[in-house]
Amino acid sequence: MSEKFELGNLREVLSKNNYKMTPQRTEIVRIFCENSDSHHHLSAEELYDILIGKGFDFGLATVYRSVELLNSLGILSRVDFGDGRARYELNTAGPQEHNHHHLICLNCKKVIEFEEDLLDDLEKSIAKKSDFQIVNHEVKFLGYCSECRSKL
C-alpha cells in the first residue's frame, strides 16, 4: 500500500485539477484523515451529521458534490456494501495498486477490512486471456462476524 493521503496534499491535488480549496472540502477530508485508522466508511448523510455536530453549516447537497469531486480526484474511494448507500473512505492506494477488500456481516452490518490480496494471479490470467488491462478490482465477502455467530 502506498503512503496514506495527508490533508496537506489537498491544496496541491485540487490546484493541479483546477479546483479551489474550500472550507467544505477541507473539513470533509479532515474527517476522513482523522478517522482513517478506524476504517470508517462514511456516507454523505453520515458526513453531513458529523459536520452539523461540529457546528458547520454546510448543506447536504454541498456534501454530496464534495465527496463525488474528491472521489473523482482519487482522494476518496467510493464503496458499495449493498445497503443502498454509497460510502466513501480515504484512498490509501494509487490507481495501479490494490486497495483492500471488505468482509461484511449480514447480521450486524459491520465492515471489516481485509488487506491481503489473493487475486493477483487470477487478475493476470484474466487480463492475458481477455486482452484487457485491469487496473484494480473490488471484492466483498458476505457472511457473519464472530460476535454474531456466537449469538446464534
Summary of the structure (lengths in Angstrom):
residues: 152
radius of gyration: 17.2
end to end distance: 36.5
largest distance: 53.9
contacts: 373
relative contact order: 0.14
helix: 43%
strand: 16%
